[in-house]
Amino acid sequence: MAEVDKALLQTLAEANGIPIPEDRLEVVLKQYQTYLGILNQLESFPLDREAEPSLTFILPAEGTRDRRG
């Protein structure tokens, strides 16, 4: 992916209806670059396409109550 700079970030934000004030742009840019770095790390893991996430959410069945506290 191309390097993300302030101009590209501002364009992406505006295209999605999210205004970023000029005084916040540097902070948001650093956060976005960190996010992209984490995505690259995740993509580098040698996982099969069928790999399931390790985190699951369980909803109690109807008529039962959650006993975890």
mmCIF file of the N, C-alpha and C atoms, coordinates in Angstrom:
data_MODEL
# 
_entry.id   MODEL 
# 
loop_
_atom_site.group_PDB 
_atom_site.id 
_atom_site.type_symbol 
_atom_site.label_atom_id 
_atom_site.label_alt_id 
_atom_site.label_comp_id 
_atom_site.label_asym_id 
_atom_site.label_entity_id 
_atom_site.label_seq_id 
_atom_site.pdbx_PDB_ins_code 
_atom_site.Cartn_x 
_atom_site.Cartn_y 
_atom_site.Cartn_z 
_atom_site.occupancy 
_atom_site.B_iso_or_equiv 
_atom_site.pdbx_formal_charge 
_atom_site.auth_seq_id 
_atom_site.auth_comp_id 
_atom_site.auth_asym_id 
_atom_site.auth_atom_id 
_atom_site.pdbx_PDB_model_num 
ATOM 1   N N  . MET A 1 1  ? 0.849   -1.186  0.000  1.00 0.00 ? 1  MET A N  1 
ATOM 2   C CA . MET A 1 1  ? 0.000   0.000   0.000  1.00 0.00 ? 1  MET A CA 1 
ATOM 3   C C  . MET A 1 1  ? 0.888   1.240   0.000  1.00 0.00 ? 1  MET A C  1 
ATOM 4   N N  . ALA A 1 2  ? 0.426   2.266   -0.638 1.00 0.00 ? 2  ALA A N  1 
ATOM 5   C CA . ALA A 1 2  ? 1.161   3.523   -0.697 1.00 0.00 ? 2  ALA A CA 1 
ATOM 6   C C  . ALA A 1 2  ? 1.267   4.147   0.694  1.00 0.00 ? 2  ALA A C  1 
ATOM 7   N N  . GLU A 1 3  ? 2.312   4.931   0.883  1.00 0.00 ? 3  GLU A N  1 
ATOM 8   C CA . GLU A 1 3  ? 2.499   5.632   2.155  1.00 0.00 ? 3  GLU A CA 1 
ATOM 9   C C  . GLU A 1 3  ? 1.337   6.597   2.374  1.00 0.00 ? 3  GLU A C  1 
ATOM 10  N N  . VAL A 1 4  ? 0.793   6.576   3.563  1.00 0.00 ? 4  VAL A N  1 
ATOM 11  C CA . VAL A 1 4  ? -0.337  7.450   3.893  1.00 0.00 ? 4  VAL A CA 1 
ATOM 12  C C  . VAL A 1 4  ? 0.224   8.747   4.459  1.00 0.00 ? 4  VAL A C  1 
ATOM 13  N N  . ASP A 1 5  ? -0.185  9.850   3.848  1.00 0.00 ? 5  ASP A N  1 
ATOM 14  C CA . ASP A 1 5  ? 0.213   11.156  4.363  1.00 0.00 ? 5  ASP A CA 1 
ATOM 15  C C  . ASP A 1 5  ? -1.037  11.938  4.755  1.00 0.00 ? 5  ASP A C  1 
ATOM 16  N N  . LYS A 1 6  ? -0.844  13.146  5.234  1.00 0.00 ? 6  LYS A N  1 
ATOM 17  C CA . LYS A 1 6  ? -1.978  13.946  5.710  1.00 0.00 ? 6  LYS A CA 1 
ATOM 18  C C  . LYS A 1 6  ? -3.012  14.176  4.618  1.00 0.00 ? 6  LYS A C  1 
ATOM 19  N N  . ALA A 1 7  ? -2.554  14.443  3.401  1.00 0.00 ? 7  ALA A N  1 
ATOM 20  C CA . ALA A 1 7  ? -3.484  14.724  2.308  1.00 0.00 ? 7  ALA A CA 1 
ATOM 21  C C  . ALA A 1 7  ? -4.350  13.504  1.992  1.00 0.00 ? 7  ALA A C  1 
ATOM 22  N N  . LEU A 1 8  ? -3.719  12.328  1.929  1.00 0.00 ? 8  LEU A N  1 
ATOM 23  C CA . LEU A 1 8  ? -4.487  11.107  1.642  1.00 0.00 ? 8  LEU A CA 1 
ATOM 24  C C  . LEU A 1 8  ? -5.455  10.798  2.778  1.00 0.00 ? 8  LEU A C  1 
ATOM 25  N N  . LEU A 1 9  ? -4.986  10.939  4.011  1.00 0.00 ? 9  LEU A N  1 
ATOM 26  C CA . LEU A 1 9  ? -5.851  10.690  5.156  1.00 0.00 ? 9  LEU A CA 1 
ATOM 27  C C  . LEU A 1 9  ? -7.055  11.627  5.148  1.00 0.00 ? 9  LEU A C  1 
ATOM 28  N N  . GLN A 1 10 ? -6.829  12.889  4.871  1.00 0.00 ? 10 GLN A N  1 
ATOM 29  C CA . GLN A 1 10 ? -7.920  13.868  4.817  1.00 0.00 ? 10 GLN A CA 1 
ATOM 30  C C  . GLN A 1 10 ? -8.910  13.497  3.712  1.00 0.00 ? 10 GLN A C  1 
ATOM 31  N N  . THR A 1 11 ? -8.394  13.078  2.569  1.00 0.00 ? 11 THR A N  1 
ATOM 32  C CA . THR A 1 11 ? -9.258  12.676  1.446  1.00 0.00 ? 11 THR A CA 1 
ATOM 33  C C  . THR A 1 11 ? -10.098 11.456  1.817  1.00 0.00 ? 11 THR A C  1 
ATOM 34  N N  . LEU A 1 12 ? -9.463  10.449  2.431  1.00 0.00 ? 12 LEU A N  1 
ATOM 35  C CA . LEU A 1 12 ? -10.205 9.253   2.851  1.00 0.00 ? 12 LEU A CA 1 
ATOM 36  C C  . LEU A 1 12 ? -11.287 9.606   3.867  1.00 0.00 ? 12 LEU A C  1 
ATOM 37  N N  . ALA A 1 13 ? -10.942 10.451  4.813  1.00 0.00 ? 13 ALA A N  1 
ATOM 38  C CA . ALA A 1 13 ? -11.908 10.850  5.836  1.00 0.00 ? 13 ALA A CA 1 
ATOM 39  C C  . ALA A 1 13 ? -13.086 11.600  5.219  1.00 0.00 ? 13 ALA A C  1 
ATOM 40  N N  . GLU A 1 14 ? -12.796 12.541  4.355  1.00 0.00 ? 14 GLU A N  1 
ATOM 41  C CA . GLU A 1 14 ? -13.873 13.314  3.716  1.00 0.00 ? 14 GLU A CA 1 
ATOM 42  C C  . GLU A 1 14 ? -14.755 12.421  2.854  1.00 0.00 ? 14 GLU A C  1 
ATOM 43  N N  . ALA A 1 15 ? -14.155 11.453  2.171  1.00 0.00 ? 15 ALA A N  1 
ATOM 44  C CA . ALA A 1 15 ? -14.935 10.537  1.327  1.00 0.00 ? 15 ALA A CA 1 
ATOM 45  C C  . ALA A 1 15 ? -15.894 9.697   2.158  1.00 0.00 ? 15 ALA A C  1 
ATOM 46  N N  . ASN A 1 16 ? -15.559 9.500   3.436  1.00 0.00 ? 16 ASN A N  1 
ATOM 47  C CA . ASN A 1 16 ? -16.410 8.717   4.336  1.00 0.00 ? 16 ASN A CA 1 
ATOM 48  C C  . ASN A 1 16 ? -17.251 9.583   5.258  1.00 0.00 ? 16 ASN A C  1 
ATOM 49  N N  . GLY A 1 17 ? -17.270 10.891  5.002  1.00 0.00 ? 17 GLY A N  1 
ATOM 50  C CA . GLY A 1 17 ? -18.098 11.797  5.780  1.00 0.00 ? 17 GLY A CA 1 
ATOM 51  C C  . GLY A 1 17 ? -17.593 12.056  7.186  1.00 0.00 ? 17 GLY A C  1 
ATOM 52  N N  . ILE A 1 18 ? -16.289 11.919  7.385  1.00 0.00 ? 18 ILE A N  1 
ATOM 53  C CA . ILE A 1 18 ? -15.702 12.122  8.703  1.00 0.00 ? 18 ILE A CA 1 
ATOM 54  C C  . ILE A 1 18 ? -14.769 13.333  8.639  1.00 0.00 ? 18 ILE A C  1 
ATOM 55  N N  . PRO A 1 19 ? -15.198 14.457  9.150  1.00 0.00 ? 19 PRO A N  1 
ATOM 56  C CA . PRO A 1 19 ? -14.318 15.621  9.117  1.00 0.00 ? 19 PRO A CA 1 
ATOM 57  C C  . PRO A 1 19 ? -13.212 15.504  10.178 1.00 0.00 ? 19 PRO A C  1 
ATOM 58  N N  . ILE A 1 20 ? -11.988 15.783  9.785  1.00 0.00 ? 20 ILE A N  1 
ATOM 59  C CA . ILE A 1 20 ? -10.873 15.800  10.738 1.00 0.00 ? 20 ILE A CA 1 
ATOM 60  C C  . ILE A 1 20 ? -10.323 17.223  10.767 1.00 0.00 ? 20 ILE A C  1 
ATOM 61  N N  . PRO A 1 21 ? -10.424 17.889  11.908 1.00 0.00 ? 21 PRO A N  1 
ATOM 62  C CA . PRO A 1 21 ? -9.876  19.242  12.005 1.00 0.00 ? 21 PRO A CA 1 
ATOM 63  C C  . PRO A 1 21 ? -8.365  19.227  11.784 1.00 0.00 ? 21 PRO A C  1 
ATOM 64  N N  . GLU A 1 22 ? -7.856  20.269  11.192 1.00 0.00 ? 22 GLU A N  1 
ATOM 65  C CA . GLU A 1 22 ? -6.426  20.369  10.877 1.00 0.00 ? 22 GLU A CA 1 
ATOM 66  C C  . GLU A 1 22 ? -5.551  20.152  12.110 1.00 0.00 ? 22 GLU A C  1 
ATOM 67  N N  . ASP A 1 23 ? -5.972  20.648  13.265 1.00 0.00 ? 23 ASP A N  1 
ATOM 68  C CA . ASP A 1 23 ? -5.149  20.504  14.471 1.00 0.00 ? 23 ASP A CA 1 
ATOM 69  C C  . ASP A 1 23 ? -5.121  19.073  15.008 1.00 0.00 ? 23 ASP A C  1 
ATOM 70  N N  . ARG A 1 24 ? -5.986  18.196  14.534 1.00 0.00 ? 24 ARG A N  1 
ATOM 71  C CA . ARG A 1 24 ? -6.018  16.787  14.961 1.00 0.00 ? 24 ARG A CA 1 
ATOM 72  C C  . ARG A 1 24 ? -5.411  15.849  13.919 1.00 0.00 ? 24 ARG A C  1 
ATOM 73  N N  . LEU A 1 25 ? -5.118  16.385  12.756 1.00 0.00 ? 25 LEU A N  1 
ATOM 74  C CA . LEU A 1 25 ? -4.699  15.550  11.636 1.00 0.00 ? 25 LEU A CA 1 
ATOM 75  C C  . LEU A 1 25 ? -3.415  14.770  11.926 1.00 0.00 ? 25 LEU A C  1 
ATOM 76  N N  . GLU A 1 26 ? -2.433  15.367  12.566 1.00 0.00 ? 26 GLU A N  1 
ATOM 77  C CA . GLU A 1 26 ? -1.170  14.678  12.865 1.00 0.00 ? 26 GLU A CA 1 
ATOM 78  C C  . GLU A 1 26 ? -1.396  13.501  13.814 1.00 0.00 ? 26 GLU A C  1 
ATOM 79  N N  . VAL A 1 27 ? -2.225  13.684  14.826 1.00 0.00 ? 27 VAL A N  1 
ATOM 80  C CA . VAL A 1 27 ? -2.521  12.610  15.784 1.00 0.00 ? 27 VAL A CA 1 
ATOM 81  C C  . VAL A 1 27 ? -3.249  11.464  15.084 1.00 0.00 ? 27 VAL A C  1 
ATOM 82  N N  . VAL A 1 28 ? -4.244  11.797  14.287 1.00 0.00 ? 28 VAL A N  1 
ATOM 83  C CA . VAL A 1 28 ? -5.015  10.766  13.582 1.00 0.00 ? 28 VAL A CA 1 
ATOM 84  C C  . VAL A 1 28 ? -4.124  10.040  12.578 1.00 0.00 ? 28 VAL A C  1 
ATOM 85  N N  . LEU A 1 29 ? -3.233  10.768  11.935 1.00 0.00 ? 29 LEU A N  1 
ATOM 86  C CA . LEU A 1 29 ? -2.312  10.145  10.981 1.00 0.00 ? 29 LEU A CA 1 
ATOM 87  C C  . LEU A 1 29 ? -1.439  9.101   11.677 1.00 0.00 ? 29 LEU A C  1 
ATOM 88  N N  . LYS A 1 30 ? -0.887  9.421   12.825 1.00 0.00 ? 30 LYS A N  1 
ATOM 89  C CA . LYS A 1 30 ? -0.062  8.460   13.563 1.00 0.00 ? 30 LYS A CA 1 
ATOM 90  C C  . LYS A 1 30 ? -0.881  7.243   13.979 1.00 0.00 ? 30 LYS A C  1 
ATOM 91  N N  . GLN A 1 31 ? -2.110  7.462   14.412 1.00 0.00 ? 31 GLN A N  1 
ATOM 92  C CA . GLN A 1 31 ? -2.981  6.348   14.791 1.00 0.00 ? 31 GLN A CA 1 
ATOM 93  C C  . GLN A 1 31 ? -3.277  5.465   13.588 1.00 0.00 ? 31 GLN A C  1 
ATOM 94  N N  . TYR A 1 32 ? -3.539  6.067   12.448 1.00 0.00 ? 32 TYR A N  1 
ATOM 95  C CA . TYR A 1 32 ? -3.860  5.308   11.242 1.00 0.00 ? 32 TYR A CA 1 
ATOM 96  C C  . TYR A 1 32 ? -2.645  4.519   10.760 1.00 0.00 ? 32 TYR A C  1 
ATOM 97  N N  . GLN A 1 33 ? -1.465  5.119   10.837 1.00 0.00 ? 33 GLN A N  1 
ATOM 98  C CA . GLN A 1 33 ? -0.249  4.413   10.436 1.00 0.00 ? 33 GLN A CA 1 
ATOM 99  C C  . GLN A 1 33 ? 0.005   3.222   11.358 1.00 0.00 ? 33 GLN A C  1 
ATOM 100 N N  . THR A 1 34 ? -0.248  3.371   12.653 1.00 0.00 ? 34 THR A N  1 
ATOM 101 C CA . THR A 1 34 ? -0.115  2.265   13.595 1.00 0.00 ? 34 THR A CA 1 
ATOM 102 C C  . THR A 1 34 ? -1.100  1.153   13.249 1.00 0.00 ? 34 THR A C  1 
ATOM 103 N N  . TYR A 1 35 ? -2.338  1.537   12.954 1.00 0.00 ? 35 TYR A N  1 
ATOM 104 C CA . TYR A 1 35 ? -3.375  0.578   12.561 1.00 0.00 ? 35 TYR A CA 1 
ATOM 105 C C  . TYR A 1 35 ? -2.951  -0.210  11.323 1.00 0.00 ? 35 TYR A C  1 
ATOM 106 N N  . LEU A 1 36 ? -2.428  0.479   10.311 1.00 0.00 ? 36 LEU A N  1 
ATOM 107 C CA . LEU A 1 36 ? -1.995  -0.201  9.091  1.00 0.00 ? 36 LEU A CA 1 
ATOM 108 C C  . LEU A 1 36 ? -0.821  -1.142  9.368  1.00 0.00 ? 36 LEU A C  1 
ATOM 109 N N  . GLY A 1 37 ? 0.078   -0.736  10.269 1.00 0.00 ? 37 GLY A N  1 
ATOM 110 C CA . GLY A 1 37 ? 1.193   -1.600  10.638 1.00 0.00 ? 37 GLY A CA 1 
ATOM 111 C C  . GLY A 1 37 ? 0.725   -2.881  11.303 1.00 0.00 ? 37 GLY A C  1 
ATOM 112 N N  . ILE A 1 38 ? -0.269  -2.761  12.175 1.00 0.00 ? 38 ILE A N  1 
ATOM 113 C CA . ILE A 1 38 ? -0.827  -3.936  12.841 1.00 0.00 ? 38 ILE A CA 1 
ATOM 114 C C  . ILE A 1 38 ? -1.504  -4.854  11.822 1.00 0.00 ? 38 ILE A C  1 
ATOM 115 N N  . LEU A 1 39 ? -2.222  -4.273  10.877 1.00 0.00 ? 39 LEU A N  1 
ATOM 116 C CA . LEU A 1 39 ? -2.846  -5.098  9.828  1.00 0.00 ? 39 LEU A CA 1 
ATOM 117 C C  . LEU A 1 39 ? -1.794  -5.855  9.030  1.00 0.00 ? 39 LEU A C  1 
ATOM 118 N N  . ASN A 1 40 ? -0.667  -5.199  8.725  1.00 0.00 ? 40 ASN A N  1 
ATOM 119 C CA . ASN A 1 40 ? 0.410   -5.872  8.002  1.00 0.00 ? 40 ASN A CA 1 
ATOM 120 C C  . ASN A 1 40 ? 0.980   -7.023  8.816  1.00 0.00 ? 40 ASN A C  1 
ATOM 121 N N  . GLN A 1 41 ? 1.130   -6.828  10.122 1.00 0.00 ? 41 GLN A N  1 
ATOM 122 C CA . GLN A 1 41 ? 1.616   -7.903  10.982 1.00 0.00 ? 41 GLN A CA 1 
ATOM 123 C C  . GLN A 1 41 ? 0.647   -9.083  10.974 1.00 0.00 ? 41 GLN A C  1 
ATOM 124 N N  . LEU A 1 42 ? -0.631  -8.808  11.079 1.00 0.00 ? 42 LEU A N  1 
ATOM 125 C CA . LEU A 1 42 ? -1.630  -9.879  11.062 1.00 0.00 ? 42 LEU A CA 1 
ATOM 126 C C  . LEU A 1 42 ? -1.603  -10.640 9.749  1.00 0.00 ? 42 LEU A C  1 
ATOM 127 N N  . GLU A 1 43 ? -1.428  -9.926  8.655  1.00 0.00 ? 43 GLU A N  1 
ATOM 128 C CA . GLU A 1 43 ? -1.386  -10.571 7.339  1.00 0.00 ? 43 GLU A CA 1 
ATOM 129 C C  . GLU A 1 43 ? -0.151  -11.453 7.186  1.00 0.00 ? 43 GLU A C  1 
ATOM 130 N N  . SER A 1 44 ? 0.894   -11.197 7.962  1.00 0.00 ? 44 SER A N  1 
ATOM 131 C CA . SER A 1 44 ? 2.131   -11.959 7.827  1.00 0.00 ? 44 SER A CA 1 
ATOM 132 C C  . SER A 1 44 ? 2.078   -13.315 8.537  1.00 0.00 ? 44 SER A C  1 
ATOM 133 N N  . PHE A 1 45 ? 1.109   -13.542 9.408  1.00 0.00 ? 45 PHE A N  1 
ATOM 134 C CA . PHE A 1 45 ? 1.015   -14.818 10.116 1.00 0.00 ? 45 PHE A CA 1 
ATOM 135 C C  . PHE A 1 45 ? 0.637   -15.929 9.147  1.00 0.00 ? 45 PHE A C  1 
ATOM 136 N N  . PRO A 1 46 ? 1.305   -17.076 9.245  1.00 0.00 ? 46 PRO A N  1 
ATOM 137 C CA . PRO A 1 46 ? 1.032   -18.180 8.320  1.00 0.00 ? 46 PRO A CA 1 
ATOM 138 C C  . PRO A 1 46 ? -0.219  -18.967 8.734  1.00 0.00 ? 46 PRO A C  1 
ATOM 139 N N  . LEU A 1 47 ? -1.366  -18.387 8.554  1.00 0.00 ? 47 LEU A N  1 
ATOM 140 C CA . LEU A 1 47 ? -2.622  -19.037 8.922  1.00 0.00 ? 47 LEU A CA 1 
ATOM 141 C C  . LEU A 1 47 ? -3.352  -19.523 7.681  1.00 0.00 ? 47 LEU A C  1 
ATOM 142 N N  . ASP A 1 48 ? -3.988  -20.674 7.812  1.00 0.00 ? 48 ASP A N  1 
ATOM 143 C CA . ASP A 1 48 ? -4.839  -21.155 6.729  1.00 0.00 ? 48 ASP A CA 1 
ATOM 144 C C  . ASP A 1 48 ? -6.044  -20.235 6.600  1.00 0.00 ? 48 ASP A C  1 
ATOM 145 N N  . ARG A 1 49 ? -6.588  -20.161 5.418  1.00 0.00 ? 49 ARG A N  1 
ATOM 146 C CA . ARG A 1 49 ? -7.759  -19.319 5.184  1.00 0.00 ? 49 ARG A CA 1 
ATOM 147 C C  . ARG A 1 49 ? -8.924  -19.741 6.074  1.00 0.00 ? 49 ARG A C  1 
ATOM 148 N N  . GLU A 1 50 ? -8.989  -21.017 6.418  1.00 0.00 ? 50 GLU A N  1 
ATOM 149 C CA . GLU A 1 50 ? -10.090 -21.528 7.220  1.00 0.00 ? 50 GLU A CA 1 
ATOM 150 C C  . GLU A 1 50 ? -9.869  -21.353 8.721  1.00 0.00 ? 50 GLU A C  1 
ATOM 151 N N  . ALA A 1 51 ? -8.769  -20.762 9.132  1.00 0.00 ? 51 ALA A N  1 
ATOM 152 C CA . ALA A 1 51 ? -8.467  -20.604 10.560 1.00 0.00 ? 51 ALA A CA 1 
ATOM 153 C C  . ALA A 1 51 ? -9.564  -19.800 11.249 1.00 0.00 ? 51 ALA A C  1 
ATOM 154 N N  . GLU A 1 52 ? -9.957  -20.284 12.405 1.00 0.00 ? 52 GLU A N  1 
ATOM 155 C CA . GLU A 1 52 ? -11.010 -19.631 13.176 1.00 0.00 ? 52 GLU A CA 1 
ATOM 156 C C  . GLU A 1 52 ? -10.390 -18.673 14.180 1.00 0.00 ? 52 GLU A C  1 
ATOM 157 N N  . PRO A 1 53 ? -11.082 -17.600 14.496 1.00 0.00 ? 53 PRO A N  1 
ATOM 158 C CA . PRO A 1 53 ? -10.567 -16.714 15.548 1.00 0.00 ? 53 PRO A CA 1 
ATOM 159 C C  . PRO A 1 53 ? -10.580 -17.425 16.894 1.00 0.00 ? 53 PRO A C  1 
ATOM 160 N N  . SER A 1 54 ? -9.619  -17.092 17.760 1.00 0.00 ? 54 SER A N  1 
ATOM 161 C CA . SER A 1 54 ? -9.553  -17.755 19.067 1.00 0.00 ? 54 SER A CA 1 
ATOM 162 C C  . SER A 1 54 ? -10.555 -17.172 20.046 1.00 0.00 ? 54 SER A C  1 
ATOM 163 N N  . LEU A 1 55 ? -11.060 -16.002 19.758 1.00 0.00 ? 55 LEU A N  1 
ATOM 164 C CA . LEU A 1 55 ? -11.990 -15.339 20.653 1.00 0.00 ? 55 LEU A CA 1 
ATOM 165 C C  . LEU A 1 55 ? -13.414 -15.603 20.173 1.00 0.00 ? 55 LEU A C  1 
ATOM 166 N N  . THR A 1 56 ? -14.241 -16.157 21.045 1.00 0.00 ? 56 THR A N  1 
ATOM 167 C CA . THR A 1 56 ? -15.632 -16.411 20.676 1.00 0.00 ? 56 THR A CA 1 
ATOM 168 C C  . THR A 1 56 ? -16.552 -15.796 21.706 1.00 0.00 ? 56 THR A C  1 
ATOM 169 N N  . PHE A 1 57 ? -17.749 -15.543 21.308 1.00 0.00 ? 57 PHE A N  1 
ATOM 170 C CA . PHE A 1 57 ? -18.768 -14.981 22.176 1.00 0.00 ? 57 PHE A CA 1 
ATOM 171 C C  . PHE A 1 57 ? -19.902 -15.988 22.269 1.00 0.00 ? 57 PHE A C  1 
ATOM 172 N N  . ILE A 1 58 ? -20.338 -16.252 23.496 1.00 0.00 ? 58 ILE A N  1 
ATOM 173 C CA . ILE A 1 58 ? -21.398 -17.233 23.713 1.00 0.00 ? 58 ILE A CA 1 
ATOM 174 C C  . ILE A 1 58 ? -22.595 -16.516 24.333 1.00 0.00 ? 58 ILE A C  1 
ATOM 175 N N  . LEU A 1 59 ? -23.723 -16.681 23.717 1.00 0.00 ? 59 LEU A N  1 
ATOM 176 C CA . LEU A 1 59 ? -24.960 -16.124 24.260 1.00 0.00 ? 59 LEU A CA 1 
ATOM 177 C C  . LEU A 1 59 ? -25.703 -17.236 24.976 1.00 0.00 ? 59 LEU A C  1 
ATOM 178 N N  . PRO A 1 60 ? -26.252 -16.951 26.155 1.00 0.00 ? 60 PRO A N  1 
ATOM 179 C CA . PRO A 1 60 ? -27.009 -17.987 26.861 1.00 0.00 ? 60 PRO A CA 1 
ATOM 180 C C  . PRO A 1 60 ? -28.236 -18.396 26.059 1.00 0.00 ? 60 PRO A C  1 
ATOM 181 N N  . ALA A 1 61 ? -28.569 -19.672 26.142 1.00 0.00 ? 61 ALA A N  1 
ATOM 182 C CA . ALA A 1 61 ? -29.753 -20.170 25.454 1.00 0.00 ? 61 ALA A CA 1 
ATOM 183 C C  . ALA A 1 61 ? -30.998 -19.593 26.115 1.00 0.00 ? 61 ALA A C  1 
ATOM 184 N N  . GLU A 1 62 ? -32.053 -19.491 25.344 1.00 0.00 ? 62 GLU A N  1 
ATOM 185 C CA . GLU A 1 62 ? -33.300 -18.953 25.879 1.00 0.00 ? 62 GLU A CA 1 
ATOM 186 C C  . GLU A 1 62 ? -33.771 -19.812 27.053 1.00 0.00 ? 62 GLU A C  1 
ATOM 187 N N  . GLY A 1 63 ? -34.179 -19.148 28.140 1.00 0.00 ? 63 GLY A N  1 
ATOM 188 C CA . GLY A 1 63 ? -34.657 -19.860 29.317 1.00 0.00 ? 63 GLY A CA 1 
ATOM 189 C C  . GLY A 1 63 ? -33.553 -20.209 30.294 1.00 0.00 ? 63 GLY A C  1 
ATOM 190 N N  . THR A 1 64 ? -32.318 -19.899 29.955 1.00 0.00 ? 64 THR A N  1 
ATOM 191 C CA . THR A 1 64 ? -31.214 -20.124 30.897 1.00 0.00 ? 64 THR A CA 1 
ATOM 192 C C  . THR A 1 64 ? -30.639 -18.784 31.281 1.00 0.00 ? 64 THR A C  1 
ATOM 193 N N  . ARG A 1 65 ? -29.866 -18.790 32.333 1.00 0.00 ? 65 ARG A N  1 
ATOM 194 C CA . ARG A 1 65 ? -29.237 -17.538 32.707 1.00 0.00 ? 65 ARG A CA 1 
ATOM 195 C C  . ARG A 1 65 ? -27.731 -17.721 32.723 1.00 0.00 ? 65 ARG A C  1 
ATOM 196 N N  . ASP A 1 66 ? -27.041 -16.642 32.543 1.00 0.00 ? 66 ASP A N  1 
ATOM 197 C CA . ASP A 1 66 ? -25.591 -16.664 32.528 1.00 0.00 ? 66 ASP A CA 1 
ATOM 198 C C  . ASP A 1 66 ? -25.099 -16.817 33.966 1.00 0.00 ? 66 ASP A C  1 
ATOM 199 N N  . ARG A 1 67 ? -24.333 -17.856 34.251 1.00 0.00 ? 67 ARG A N  1 
ATOM 200 C CA . ARG A 1 67 ? -23.875 -18.131 35.610 1.00 0.00 ? 67 ARG A CA 1 
ATOM 201 C C  . ARG A 1 67 ? -22.453 -17.619 35.866 1.00 0.00 ? 67 ARG A C  1 
ATOM 202 N N  . ARG A 1 68 ? -21.910 -16.832 34.940 1.00 0.00 ? 68 ARG A N  1 
ATOM 203 C CA . ARG A 1 68 ? -20.530 -16.363 35.122 1.00 0.00 ? 68 ARG A CA 1 
ATOM 204 C C  . ARG A 1 68 ? -20.419 -15.216 36.088 1.00 0.00 ? 68 ARG A C  1 
ATOM 205 N N  . GLY A 1 69 ? -21.469 -14.701 36.583 1.00 0.00 ? 69 GLY A N  1 
ATOM 206 C CA . GLY A 1 69 ? -21.349 -13.630 37.543 1.00 0.00 ? 69 GLY A CA 1 
ATOM 207 C C  . GLY A 1 69 ? -22.200 -12.510 37.169 1.00 0.00 ? 69 GLY A C  1 
# 
